[in-house]
Amino acid sequence: MSKMKWIRYTAIGLLILGSLTLTTVYTHWEFSILTGLFLAILSKGMRRSRYNKINQRFPDVEG
């Protein structure tokens, strides 16, 4: 293989590897943010339902 072809294939390989790495990191970052938002919404809903149950059991007590 000539030196020019080797340089060209190396550059193409590095470009592909870099784009795959960037895509993987971005996907994991996006996935972790979506998971965090889902857990925050879920925990807020759980706290709200528990708060409503306490108020129904003790209507004269301020929560």
For each residue, the residues with C-beta under 8 A, 3 or more apart:
1: 5 6 9
2: 5 6
3: 6 7
4: 7 8
5: 1 2 8 9
6: 1 2 3 9 10
7: 3 4 10 11
8: 4 5 11 12
9: 1 5 6 12 13
10: 6 7 13 14
11: 7 8 14 15
12: 8 9 15 16
13: 9 10 16 17
14: 10 11 17 18
15: 11 12 18 19
16: 12 13 19 20
17: 13 14 20 21
18: 14 15 21 22
19: 15 16 22 23
20: 16 17 23 24
21: 17 18 24 25
22: 18 19 25 26
23: 19 20 26 27
24: 20 21 27 28
25: 21 22 28 29
26: 22 23 29 30
27: 23 24 30 31
28: 24 25 31 32
29: 25 26 32 33
30: 26 27 33 34
31: 27 28 34 35
32: 28 29 35 36
33: 29 30 36 37
34: 30 31 37 38
35: 31 32 38 39
36: 32 33 39 40
37: 33 34 40 41
38: 34 35 41 42
39: 35 36 42 43
40: 36 37 43 44
41: 37 38 44 45
42: 38 39 45 46
43: 39 40 46 47
44: 40 41 47 48
45: 41 42 48 49
46: 42 43 49 50
47: 43 44 50 51
48: 44 45 51 52
49: 45 46 52 53
50: 46 47 53 54
51: 47 48 54 55 63
52: 48 49 55 56
53: 49 50 56 57
54: 50 51 57 58 61 63
55: 51 52 58 59 61 63
56: 52 53 59
57: 53 54
58: 54 55 61
59: 55 56
60:
61: 54 55 58
62:
63: 51 54 55
